[in-house]
Amino acid sequence: MARVTFEILRPVPIAKLTCAAEVVRPGRSVELIEGALSSEGVDLIRARAWRIRTETVALEGQPPPEDPPPGPEQSRARHFFPVEWDAGYHTAMEVRFLSGGYTEAGPARAWMRMRVPLVEGEEPSALDRVLVAADSGNGVSAPLDYRRYLFINADLSVALRRLPTGEWVCLDAVTYAESDGVGLSDTALLDERGMIGRATQSLLVRPR
């Protein structure tokens, strides 16, 4: 996969959901896949992914050397946003911050690791681990006081230069909020070797 885009159409209920996917543009080297998560026939989330074939290529010169961040063992856990429920995303993910924090406004660097599989009984793939973590860019780098403002992402776009190695994914995130009620979250995605890609989220910003 080289690029994945999610559109959030409606709130996702805690209920039985249906997932469907199809190839809408087949190809030998590049193809486009579309999928939808739905409930009672109504789409809740739509996704599009460009899948690019990989093969060994002899390049003239090498990519710039990677600059790995300090590892998870050099970071620390921080408190999650106050919530009314005992189990959820905050218990499904292990998070360790190099800088910033959930309840601190401003940029942040955080390592994330899945504690449980995305689908029960299935080992998460490298792409699963990236996408589950990438959706937190806006959350870890809150631009405003979460007690006074909402900053909700309407989408998620992820572009990768390679798949990660290991279980941990690092987010180096900054989020911008504008006075017209629109914002943007911009996140560099890394593993312990260095940068693996980038994620962006378009935001709705408003007072609570």
Biotite code that builds the C-alpha atoms (Angstrom):
import biotite.structure as struc

atoms = struc.array([
    struc.Atom([0.000, 0.000, 0.000], chain_id="A", res_id=1, res_name="MET", atom_name="CA", element="C"),
    struc.Atom([1.249, 3.489, -0.789], chain_id="A", res_id=2, res_name="ALA", atom_name="CA", element="C"),
    struc.Atom([-1.689, 5.732, 0.149], chain_id="A", res_id=3, res_name="ARG", atom_name="CA", element="C"),
    struc.Atom([-4.843, 5.157, 2.211], chain_id="A", res_id=4, res_name="VAL", atom_name="CA", element="C"),
    struc.Atom([-7.693, 7.647, 2.739], chain_id="A", res_id=5, res_name="THR", atom_name="CA", element="C"),
    struc.Atom([-10.603, 7.334, 5.172], chain_id="A", res_id=6, res_name="PHE", atom_name="CA", element="C"),
    struc.Atom([-13.760, 9.468, 5.154], chain_id="A", res_id=7, res_name="GLU", atom_name="CA", element="C"),
    struc.Atom([-15.850, 9.494, 8.329], chain_id="A", res_id=8, res_name="ILE", atom_name="CA", element="C"),
    struc.Atom([-19.492, 9.839, 7.245], chain_id="A", res_id=9, res_name="LEU", atom_name="CA", element="C"),
    struc.Atom([-21.424, 9.096, 10.443], chain_id="A", res_id=10, res_name="ARG", atom_name="CA", element="C"),
    struc.Atom([-20.713, 8.151, 14.076], chain_id="A", res_id=11, res_name="PRO", atom_name="CA", element="C"),
    struc.Atom([-19.875, 4.455, 14.446], chain_id="A", res_id=12, res_name="VAL", atom_name="CA", element="C"),
    struc.Atom([-22.279, 2.721, 16.859], chain_id="A", res_id=13, res_name="PRO", atom_name="CA", element="C"),
    struc.Atom([-21.422, -0.135, 19.187], chain_id="A", res_id=14, res_name="ILE", atom_name="CA", element="C"),
    struc.Atom([-23.371, -2.643, 17.124], chain_id="A", res_id=15, res_name="ALA", atom_name="CA", element="C"),
    struc.Atom([-22.967, -5.350, 14.502], chain_id="A", res_id=16, res_name="LYS", atom_name="CA", element="C"),
    struc.Atom([-21.262, -3.812, 11.481], chain_id="A", res_id=17, res_name="LEU", atom_name="CA", element="C"),
    struc.Atom([-20.735, -4.921, 7.890], chain_id="A", res_id=18, res_name="THR", atom_name="CA", element="C"),
    struc.Atom([-17.497, -4.491, 5.956], chain_id="A", res_id=19, res_name="CYS", atom_name="CA", element="C"),
    struc.Atom([-17.268, -4.727, 2.153], chain_id="A", res_id=20, res_name="ALA", atom_name="CA", element="C"),
    struc.Atom([-14.419, -4.050, -0.284], chain_id="A", res_id=21, res_name="ALA", atom_name="CA", element="C"),
    struc.Atom([-13.834, -4.192, -4.028], chain_id="A", res_id=22, res_name="GLU", atom_name="CA", element="C"),
    struc.Atom([-11.178, -3.450, -6.633], chain_id="A", res_id=23, res_name="VAL", atom_name="CA", element="C"),
    struc.Atom([-12.464, -0.473, -8.647], chain_id="A", res_id=24, res_name="VAL", atom_name="CA", element="C"),
    struc.Atom([-9.396, 0.074, -10.814], chain_id="A", res_id=25, res_name="ARG", atom_name="CA", element="C"),
    struc.Atom([-7.468, -3.127, -11.490], chain_id="A", res_id=26, res_name="PRO", atom_name="CA", element="C"),
    struc.Atom([-3.903, -3.068, -12.764], chain_id="A", res_id=27, res_name="GLY", atom_name="CA", element="C"),
    struc.Atom([-0.724, -5.142, -12.914], chain_id="A", res_id=28, res_name="ARG", atom_name="CA", element="C"),
    struc.Atom([1.395, -2.522, -11.123], chain_id="A", res_id=29, res_name="SER", atom_name="CA", element="C"),
    struc.Atom([-1.088, -0.135, -9.480], chain_id="A", res_id=30, res_name="VAL", atom_name="CA", element="C"),
    struc.Atom([-4.683, -0.748, -8.449], chain_id="A", res_id=31, res_name="GLU", atom_name="CA", element="C"),
    struc.Atom([-7.335, 1.135, -6.509], chain_id="A", res_id=32, res_name="LEU", atom_name="CA", element="C"),
    struc.Atom([-9.381, -0.549, -3.776], chain_id="A", res_id=33, res_name="ILE", atom_name="CA", element="C"),
    struc.Atom([-12.491, 0.887, -2.119], chain_id="A", res_id=34, res_name="GLU", atom_name="CA", element="C"),
    struc.Atom([-14.173, -0.327, 1.049], chain_id="A", res_id=35, res_name="GLY", atom_name="CA", element="C"),
    struc.Atom([-16.995, 0.691, 3.370], chain_id="A", res_id=36, res_name="ALA", atom_name="CA", element="C"),
    struc.Atom([-18.002, 0.011, 6.953], chain_id="A", res_id=37, res_name="LEU", atom_name="CA", element="C"),
    struc.Atom([-21.792, 0.083, 7.300], chain_id="A", res_id=38, res_name="SER", atom_name="CA", element="C"),
    struc.Atom([-24.629, -0.501, 9.730], chain_id="A", res_id=39, res_name="SER", atom_name="CA", element="C"),
    struc.Atom([-28.108, -1.561, 8.600], chain_id="A", res_id=40, res_name="GLU", atom_name="CA", element="C"),
    struc.Atom([-27.239, -0.671, 5.005], chain_id="A", res_id=41, res_name="GLY", atom_name="CA", element="C"),
    struc.Atom([-25.927, 2.831, 5.792], chain_id="A", res_id=42, res_name="VAL", atom_name="CA", element="C"),
    struc.Atom([-22.242, 3.595, 5.161], chain_id="A", res_id=43, res_name="ASP", atom_name="CA", element="C"),
    struc.Atom([-20.399, 4.943, 8.208], chain_id="A", res_id=44, res_name="LEU", atom_name="CA", element="C"),
    struc.Atom([-16.804, 5.067, 6.949], chain_id="A", res_id=45, res_name="ILE", atom_name="CA", element="C"),
    struc.Atom([-15.452, 4.824, 3.401], chain_id="A", res_id=46, res_name="ARG", atom_name="CA", element="C"),
    struc.Atom([-11.851, 4.043, 2.534], chain_id="A", res_id=47, res_name="ALA", atom_name="CA", element="C"),
    struc.Atom([-9.769, 4.157, -0.641], chain_id="A", res_id=48, res_name="ARG", atom_name="CA", element="C"),
    struc.Atom([-6.324, 2.625, -1.002], chain_id="A", res_id=49, res_name="ALA", atom_name="CA", element="C"),
    struc.Atom([-3.819, 2.702, -3.848], chain_id="A", res_id=50, res_name="TRP", atom_name="CA", element="C"),
    struc.Atom([-1.935, -0.583, -3.877], chain_id="A", res_id=51, res_name="ARG", atom_name="CA", element="C"),
    struc.Atom([1.455, -0.482, -5.605], chain_id="A", res_id=52, res_name="ILE", atom_name="CA", element="C"),
    struc.Atom([3.465, -3.559, -6.530], chain_id="A", res_id=53, res_name="ARG", atom_name="CA", element="C"),
    struc.Atom([6.882, -3.753, -4.897], chain_id="A", res_id=54, res_name="THR", atom_name="CA", element="C"),
    struc.Atom([10.043, -5.087, -6.533], chain_id="A", res_id=55, res_name="GLU", atom_name="CA", element="C"),
    struc.Atom([13.780, -4.599, -6.202], chain_id="A", res_id=56, res_name="THR", atom_name="CA", element="C"),
    struc.Atom([15.002, -1.590, -8.192], chain_id="A", res_id=57, res_name="VAL", atom_name="CA", element="C"),
    struc.Atom([18.649, -0.656, -8.786], chain_id="A", res_id=58, res_name="ALA", atom_name="CA", element="C"),
    struc.Atom([18.781, 3.048, -7.928], chain_id="A", res_id=59, res_name="LEU", atom_name="CA", element="C"),
    struc.Atom([21.432, 5.597, -8.873], chain_id="A", res_id=60, res_name="GLU", atom_name="CA", element="C"),
    struc.Atom([22.309, 6.914, -5.432], chain_id="A", res_id=61, res_name="GLY", atom_name="CA", element="C"),
    struc.Atom([20.629, 6.231, -2.107], chain_id="A", res_id=62, res_name="GLN", atom_name="CA", element="C"),
    struc.Atom([17.762, 7.862, -0.202], chain_id="A", res_id=63, res_name="PRO", atom_name="CA", element="C"),
    struc.Atom([18.780, 10.365, 2.509], chain_id="A", res_id=64, res_name="PRO", atom_name="CA", element="C"),
    struc.Atom([19.949, 8.642, 5.701], chain_id="A", res_id=65, res_name="PRO", atom_name="CA", element="C"),
    struc.Atom([17.164, 8.098, 8.209], chain_id="A", res_id=66, res_name="GLU", atom_name="CA", element="C"),
    struc.Atom([17.152, 9.889, 11.554], chain_id="A", res_id=67, res_name="ASP", atom_name="CA", element="C"),
    struc.Atom([15.524, 7.557, 14.091], chain_id="A", res_id=68, res_name="PRO", atom_name="CA", element="C"),
    struc.Atom([13.807, 9.105, 17.129], chain_id="A", res_id=69, res_name="PRO", atom_name="CA", element="C"),
    struc.Atom([14.625, 8.097, 20.715], chain_id="A", res_id=70, res_name="PRO", atom_name="CA", element="C"),
    struc.Atom([13.037, 4.683, 21.312], chain_id="A", res_id=71, res_name="GLY", atom_name="CA", element="C"),
    struc.Atom([9.948, 3.743, 23.337], chain_id="A", res_id=72, res_name="PRO", atom_name="CA", element="C"),
    struc.Atom([12.112, 2.851, 26.316], chain_id="A", res_id=73, res_name="GLU", atom_name="CA", element="C"),
    struc.Atom([13.172, 6.518, 26.505], chain_id="A", res_id=74, res_name="GLN", atom_name="CA", element="C"),
    struc.Atom([9.588, 7.813, 26.654], chain_id="A", res_id=75, res_name="SER", atom_name="CA", element="C"),
    struc.Atom([6.920, 7.805, 29.357], chain_id="A", res_id=76, res_name="ARG", atom_name="CA", element="C"),
    struc.Atom([3.210, 7.179, 29.788], chain_id="A", res_id=77, res_name="ALA", atom_name="CA", element="C"),
    struc.Atom([0.899, 10.193, 30.238], chain_id="A", res_id=78, res_name="ARG", atom_name="CA", element="C"),
    struc.Atom([-2.744, 10.478, 31.300], chain_id="A", res_id=79, res_name="HIS", atom_name="CA", element="C"),
    struc.Atom([-5.436, 10.075, 28.618], chain_id="A", res_id=80, res_name="PHE", atom_name="CA", element="C"),
    struc.Atom([-8.299, 12.556, 28.225], chain_id="A", res_id=81, res_name="PHE", atom_name="CA", element="C"),
    struc.Atom([-10.889, 12.021, 31.012], chain_id="A", res_id=82, res_name="PRO", atom_name="CA", element="C"),
    struc.Atom([-13.566, 9.614, 29.751], chain_id="A", res_id=83, res_name="VAL", atom_name="CA", element="C"),
    struc.Atom([-16.681, 8.035, 31.268], chain_id="A", res_id=84, res_name="GLU", atom_name="CA", element="C"),
    struc.Atom([-15.985, 4.484, 30.120], chain_id="A", res_id=85, res_name="TRP", atom_name="CA", element="C"),
    struc.Atom([-13.500, 1.907, 31.384], chain_id="A", res_id=86, res_name="ASP", atom_name="CA", element="C"),
    struc.Atom([-12.550, 0.295, 28.056], chain_id="A", res_id=87, res_name="ALA", atom_name="CA", element="C"),
    struc.Atom([-11.887, 1.893, 24.688], chain_id="A", res_id=88, res_name="GLY", atom_name="CA", element="C"),
    struc.Atom([-9.088, 3.260, 22.548], chain_id="A", res_id=89, res_name="TYR", atom_name="CA", element="C"),
    struc.Atom([-7.227, 4.406, 25.672], chain_id="A", res_id=90, res_name="HIS", atom_name="CA", element="C"),
    struc.Atom([-7.034, 0.819, 26.962], chain_id="A", res_id=91, res_name="THR", atom_name="CA", element="C"),
    struc.Atom([-6.475, -0.803, 23.549], chain_id="A", res_id=92, res_name="ALA", atom_name="CA", element="C"),
    struc.Atom([-3.286, 1.216, 22.873], chain_id="A", res_id=93, res_name="MET", atom_name="CA", element="C"),
    struc.Atom([-0.073, 1.542, 24.844], chain_id="A", res_id=94, res_name="GLU", atom_name="CA", element="C"),
    struc.Atom([1.206, 5.115, 24.504], chain_id="A", res_id=95, res_name="VAL", atom_name="CA", element="C"),
    struc.Atom([4.522, 6.595, 25.649], chain_id="A", res_id=96, res_name="ARG", atom_name="CA", element="C"),
    struc.Atom([5.355, 10.278, 25.091], chain_id="A", res_id=97, res_name="PHE", atom_name="CA", element="C"),
    struc.Atom([8.750, 11.699, 24.226], chain_id="A", res_id=98, res_name="LEU", atom_name="CA", element="C"),
    struc.Atom([7.247, 15.205, 24.451], chain_id="A", res_id=99, res_name="SER", atom_name="CA", element="C"),
    struc.Atom([3.790, 16.698, 24.892], chain_id="A", res_id=100, res_name="GLY", atom_name="CA", element="C"),
    struc.Atom([0.777, 14.806, 26.173], chain_id="A", res_id=101, res_name="GLY", atom_name="CA", element="C"),
    struc.Atom([-2.928, 14.183, 25.651], chain_id="A", res_id=102, res_name="TYR", atom_name="CA", element="C"),
    struc.Atom([-3.982, 16.926, 28.047], chain_id="A", res_id=103, res_name="THR", atom_name="CA", element="C"),
    struc.Atom([-1.280, 19.429, 26.983], chain_id="A", res_id=104, res_name="GLU", atom_name="CA", element="C"),
    struc.Atom([-1.988, 21.739, 24.054], chain_id="A", res_id=105, res_name="ALA", atom_name="CA", element="C"),
    struc.Atom([0.766, 21.791, 21.440], chain_id="A", res_id=106, res_name="GLY", atom_name="CA", element="C"),
    struc.Atom([2.961, 19.503, 19.309], chain_id="A", res_id=107, res_name="PRO", atom_name="CA", element="C"),
    struc.Atom([3.814, 16.044, 20.598], chain_id="A", res_id=108, res_name="ALA", atom_name="CA", element="C"),
    struc.Atom([6.010, 13.026, 19.909], chain_id="A", res_id=109, res_name="ARG", atom_name="CA", element="C"),
    struc.Atom([4.577, 9.714, 21.064], chain_id="A", res_id=110, res_name="ALA", atom_name="CA", element="C"),
    struc.Atom([5.221, 6.012, 20.592], chain_id="A", res_id=111, res_name="TRP", atom_name="CA", element="C"),
    struc.Atom([2.128, 3.811, 20.201], chain_id="A", res_id=112, res_name="MET", atom_name="CA", element="C"),
    struc.Atom([1.636, 0.051, 20.252], chain_id="A", res_id=113, res_name="ARG", atom_name="CA", element="C"),
    struc.Atom([-1.531, -2.026, 19.909], chain_id="A", res_id=114, res_name="MET", atom_name="CA", element="C"),
    struc.Atom([-2.368, -3.989, 23.052], chain_id="A", res_id=115, res_name="ARG", atom_name="CA", element="C"),
    struc.Atom([-5.086, -6.078, 21.355], chain_id="A", res_id=116, res_name="VAL", atom_name="CA", element="C"),
    struc.Atom([-5.703, -7.198, 17.751], chain_id="A", res_id=117, res_name="PRO", atom_name="CA", element="C"),
    struc.Atom([-7.861, -4.961, 15.558], chain_id="A", res_id=118, res_name="LEU", atom_name="CA", element="C"),
    struc.Atom([-9.902, -8.048, 14.641], chain_id="A", res_id=119, res_name="VAL", atom_name="CA", element="C"),
    struc.Atom([-10.213, -10.718, 17.322], chain_id="A", res_id=120, res_name="GLU", atom_name="CA", element="C"),
    struc.Atom([-8.115, -13.780, 16.539], chain_id="A", res_id=121, res_name="GLY", atom_name="CA", element="C"),
    struc.Atom([-6.094, -12.106, 13.750], chain_id="A", res_id=122, res_name="GLU", atom_name="CA", element="C"),
    struc.Atom([-2.484, -10.947, 14.156], chain_id="A", res_id=123, res_name="GLU", atom_name="CA", element="C"),
    struc.Atom([-2.239, -7.250, 13.163], chain_id="A", res_id=124, res_name="PRO", atom_name="CA", element="C"),
    struc.Atom([-0.269, -6.574, 9.977], chain_id="A", res_id=125, res_name="SER", atom_name="CA", element="C"),
    struc.Atom([2.366, -3.869, 9.683], chain_id="A", res_id=126, res_name="ALA", atom_name="CA", element="C"),
    struc.Atom([-0.164, -1.691, 7.831], chain_id="A", res_id=127, res_name="LEU", atom_name="CA", element="C"),
    struc.Atom([-2.769, -2.263, 10.574], chain_id="A", res_id=128, res_name="ASP", atom_name="CA", element="C"),
    struc.Atom([-0.312, -0.994, 13.179], chain_id="A", res_id=129, res_name="ARG", atom_name="CA", element="C"),
    struc.Atom([0.452, 2.161, 11.183], chain_id="A", res_id=130, res_name="VAL", atom_name="CA", element="C"),
    struc.Atom([-3.170, 3.068, 10.447], chain_id="A", res_id=131, res_name="LEU", atom_name="CA", element="C"),
    struc.Atom([-4.408, 2.455, 13.987], chain_id="A", res_id=132, res_name="VAL", atom_name="CA", element="C"),
    struc.Atom([-1.693, 4.750, 15.366], chain_id="A", res_id=133, res_name="ALA", atom_name="CA", element="C"),
    struc.Atom([-1.905, 7.366, 12.588], chain_id="A", res_id=134, res_name="ALA", atom_name="CA", element="C"),
    struc.Atom([-5.489, 8.228, 13.540], chain_id="A", res_id=135, res_name="ASP", atom_name="CA", element="C"),
    struc.Atom([-4.173, 9.669, 16.843], chain_id="A", res_id=136, res_name="SER", atom_name="CA", element="C"),
    struc.Atom([-2.157, 12.550, 15.397], chain_id="A", res_id=137, res_name="GLY", atom_name="CA", element="C"),
    struc.Atom([-4.881, 15.056, 16.272], chain_id="A", res_id=138, res_name="ASN", atom_name="CA", element="C"),
    struc.Atom([-5.403, 13.509, 19.708], chain_id="A", res_id=139, res_name="GLY", atom_name="CA", element="C"),
    struc.Atom([-1.801, 13.556, 20.905], chain_id="A", res_id=140, res_name="VAL", atom_name="CA", element="C"),
    struc.Atom([-1.102, 17.094, 19.625], chain_id="A", res_id=141, res_name="SER", atom_name="CA", element="C"),
    struc.Atom([-4.282, 18.870, 20.759], chain_id="A", res_id=142, res_name="ALA", atom_name="CA", element="C"),
    struc.Atom([-4.115, 22.493, 19.493], chain_id="A", res_id=143, res_name="PRO", atom_name="CA", element="C"),
    struc.Atom([-6.468, 23.931, 22.148], chain_id="A", res_id=144, res_name="LEU", atom_name="CA", element="C"),
    struc.Atom([-7.685, 23.257, 25.678], chain_id="A", res_id=145, res_name="ASP", atom_name="CA", element="C"),
    struc.Atom([-9.779, 20.086, 25.270], chain_id="A", res_id=146, res_name="TYR", atom_name="CA", element="C"),
    struc.Atom([-12.057, 21.250, 28.121], chain_id="A", res_id=147, res_name="ARG", atom_name="CA", element="C"),
    struc.Atom([-13.153, 24.304, 26.095], chain_id="A", res_id=148, res_name="ARG", atom_name="CA", element="C"),
    struc.Atom([-12.907, 23.208, 22.464], chain_id="A", res_id=149, res_name="TYR", atom_name="CA", element="C"),
    struc.Atom([-13.675, 20.300, 20.156], chain_id="A", res_id=150, res_name="LEU", atom_name="CA", element="C"),
    struc.Atom([-11.265, 19.485, 17.306], chain_id="A", res_id=151, res_name="PHE", atom_name="CA", element="C"),
    struc.Atom([-12.737, 16.506, 15.466], chain_id="A", res_id=152, res_name="ILE", atom_name="CA", element="C"),
    struc.Atom([-11.148, 14.935, 12.396], chain_id="A", res_id=153, res_name="ASN", atom_name="CA", element="C"),
    struc.Atom([-13.400, 14.391, 9.378], chain_id="A", res_id=154, res_name="ALA", atom_name="CA", element="C"),
    struc.Atom([-10.901, 12.233, 7.507], chain_id="A", res_id=155, res_name="ASP", atom_name="CA", element="C"),
    struc.Atom([-7.506, 10.547, 7.636], chain_id="A", res_id=156, res_name="LEU", atom_name="CA", element="C"),
    struc.Atom([-4.972, 10.330, 4.790], chain_id="A", res_id=157, res_name="SER", atom_name="CA", element="C"),
    struc.Atom([-1.822, 8.211, 5.137], chain_id="A", res_id=158, res_name="VAL", atom_name="CA", element="C"),
    struc.Atom([1.033, 7.988, 2.630], chain_id="A", res_id=159, res_name="ALA", atom_name="CA", element="C"),
    struc.Atom([3.917, 5.557, 3.238], chain_id="A", res_id=160, res_name="LEU", atom_name="CA", element="C"),
    struc.Atom([7.453, 5.260, 1.891], chain_id="A", res_id=161, res_name="ARG", atom_name="CA", element="C"),
    struc.Atom([7.744, 1.794, 3.449], chain_id="A", res_id=162, res_name="ARG", atom_name="CA", element="C"),
    struc.Atom([6.020, -0.419, 6.004], chain_id="A", res_id=163, res_name="LEU", atom_name="CA", element="C"),
    struc.Atom([7.242, -0.288, 9.601], chain_id="A", res_id=164, res_name="PRO", atom_name="CA", element="C"),
    struc.Atom([9.421, -2.765, 11.403], chain_id="A", res_id=165, res_name="THR", atom_name="CA", element="C"),
    struc.Atom([8.448, -3.843, 14.906], chain_id="A", res_id=166, res_name="GLY", atom_name="CA", element="C"),
    struc.Atom([5.289, -3.272, 16.918], chain_id="A", res_id=167, res_name="GLU", atom_name="CA", element="C"),
    struc.Atom([5.828, 0.386, 17.847], chain_id="A", res_id=168, res_name="TRP", atom_name="CA", element="C"),
    struc.Atom([4.846, 3.379, 15.675], chain_id="A", res_id=169, res_name="VAL", atom_name="CA", element="C"),
    struc.Atom([6.023, 6.888, 16.568], chain_id="A", res_id=170, res_name="CYS", atom_name="CA", element="C"),
    struc.Atom([3.922, 9.990, 15.874], chain_id="A", res_id=171, res_name="LEU", atom_name="CA", element="C"),
    struc.Atom([5.664, 13.362, 15.535], chain_id="A", res_id=172, res_name="ASP", atom_name="CA", element="C"),
    struc.Atom([2.525, 15.473, 15.331], chain_id="A", res_id=173, res_name="ALA", atom_name="CA", element="C"),
    struc.Atom([1.441, 19.105, 15.172], chain_id="A", res_id=174, res_name="VAL", atom_name="CA", element="C"),
    struc.Atom([-2.153, 20.319, 14.865], chain_id="A", res_id=175, res_name="THR", atom_name="CA", element="C"),
    struc.Atom([-3.347, 23.729, 13.660], chain_id="A", res_id=176, res_name="TYR", atom_name="CA", element="C"),
    struc.Atom([-6.695, 25.349, 14.556], chain_id="A", res_id=177, res_name="ALA", atom_name="CA", element="C"),
    struc.Atom([-7.975, 28.393, 12.644], chain_id="A", res_id=178, res_name="GLU", atom_name="CA", element="C"),
    struc.Atom([-10.525, 31.040, 13.658], chain_id="A", res_id=179, res_name="SER", atom_name="CA", element="C"),
    struc.Atom([-12.902, 30.021, 10.839], chain_id="A", res_id=180, res_name="ASP", atom_name="CA", element="C"),
    struc.Atom([-13.519, 26.675, 12.549], chain_id="A", res_id=181, res_name="GLY", atom_name="CA", element="C"),
    struc.Atom([-11.252, 24.584, 10.317], chain_id="A", res_id=182, res_name="VAL", atom_name="CA", element="C"),
    struc.Atom([-7.988, 22.909, 11.245], chain_id="A", res_id=183, res_name="GLY", atom_name="CA", element="C"),
    struc.Atom([-5.297, 20.485, 10.091], chain_id="A", res_id=184, res_name="LEU", atom_name="CA", element="C"),
    struc.Atom([-3.275, 17.798, 11.836], chain_id="A", res_id=185, res_name="SER", atom_name="CA", element="C"),
    struc.Atom([0.092, 16.955, 10.248], chain_id="A", res_id=186, res_name="ASP", atom_name="CA", element="C"),
    struc.Atom([1.951, 13.880, 11.519], chain_id="A", res_id=187, res_name="THR", atom_name="CA", element="C"),
    struc.Atom([5.268, 12.313, 10.605], chain_id="A", res_id=188, res_name="ALA", atom_name="CA", element="C"),
    struc.Atom([5.133, 8.529, 11.127], chain_id="A", res_id=189, res_name="LEU", atom_name="CA", element="C"),
    struc.Atom([8.291, 6.736, 12.265], chain_id="A", res_id=190, res_name="LEU", atom_name="CA", element="C"),
    struc.Atom([9.589, 3.445, 13.578], chain_id="A", res_id=191, res_name="ASP", atom_name="CA", element="C"),
    struc.Atom([12.873, 2.718, 15.324], chain_id="A", res_id=192, res_name="GLU", atom_name="CA", element="C"),
    struc.Atom([14.732, 2.972, 11.990], chain_id="A", res_id=193, res_name="ARG", atom_name="CA", element="C"),
    struc.Atom([13.320, 6.384, 11.041], chain_id="A", res_id=194, res_name="GLY", atom_name="CA", element="C"),
    struc.Atom([10.514, 7.938, 8.998], chain_id="A", res_id=195, res_name="MET", atom_name="CA", element="C"),
    struc.Atom([8.016, 5.606, 7.332], chain_id="A", res_id=196, res_name="ILE", atom_name="CA", element="C"),
    struc.Atom([5.438, 8.097, 6.061], chain_id="A", res_id=197, res_name="GLY", atom_name="CA", element="C"),
    struc.Atom([3.030, 10.915, 6.823], chain_id="A", res_id=198, res_name="ARG", atom_name="CA", element="C"),
    struc.Atom([-0.594, 11.349, 7.946], chain_id="A", res_id=199, res_name="ALA", atom_name="CA", element="C"),
    struc.Atom([-2.942, 14.330, 7.686], chain_id="A", res_id=200, res_name="THR", atom_name="CA", element="C"),
    struc.Atom([-6.393, 14.971, 9.160], chain_id="A", res_id=201, res_name="GLN", atom_name="CA", element="C"),
    struc.Atom([-8.888, 17.694, 8.250], chain_id="A", res_id=202, res_name="SER", atom_name="CA", element="C"),
    struc.Atom([-10.527, 19.110, 11.390], chain_id="A", res_id=203, res_name="LEU", atom_name="CA", element="C"),
    struc.Atom([-13.775, 20.658, 12.566], chain_id="A", res_id=204, res_name="LEU", atom_name="CA", element="C"),
    struc.Atom([-12.943, 23.167, 15.338], chain_id="A", res_id=205, res_name="VAL", atom_name="CA", element="C"),
    struc.Atom([-15.597, 24.664, 17.624], chain_id="A", res_id=206, res_name="ARG", atom_name="CA", element="C"),
    struc.Atom([-16.211, 25.622, 21.266], chain_id="A", res_id=207, res_name="PRO", atom_name="CA", element="C"),
    struc.Atom([-17.918, 23.049, 23.476], chain_id="A", res_id=208, res_name="ARG", atom_name="CA", element="C"),
])
